Amino acid sequence: QVQLVESGGGLVQAGGSARLSCAASASIFSMAWYRQPPGKQREFVARITRGGTTNYADSVKGRFTVSRDNAKNTMYLRMNSLKPEDTAVYYCAREDLLGRPSDWGQGTQVTVSS
């Protein structure tokens, strides 16, 4: 089982930016960000493979950018033009080859104030 540790987040004003980091204890083929808004189910945000292939949820396309540093086993999420509806606990995940999350980080809170 791989260990995943998120950092970053906090309180941000609407229209602002934030960056999240996820450090993994080992190399992972596919890493992803998910989020869970208050009172809602966890949802997919973005993923990136070791080769750099990315996918995004429609709700964040053009605003969020996922990247990774394979040498550091670390993934990042740059979030621009943040909206109050982006408020959520953001989780880092290891995904299997079918895109299913198999390991989770502890989560980090992002709150966007209007």
NORRA-V23350 format. One record per helix or strand of 3 or more residues. SS is the DSSP state (H for helix, E for strand). FROM is the first residue (numbers start at 1). TO is the last residue. Records with the same first field share a line. If there is no record, write none. Layout:
BEGIN
SS = FROM-TO ; FROM-TO
END
This chain:
BEGIN
E = 4-8 ; 10-13 ; 18-24 ; 30-36 ; 42-49 ; 54-56 ; 64-69 ; 74-79 ; 88-95 ; 101-104 ; 108-113
H = 70-72 ; 84-86
END
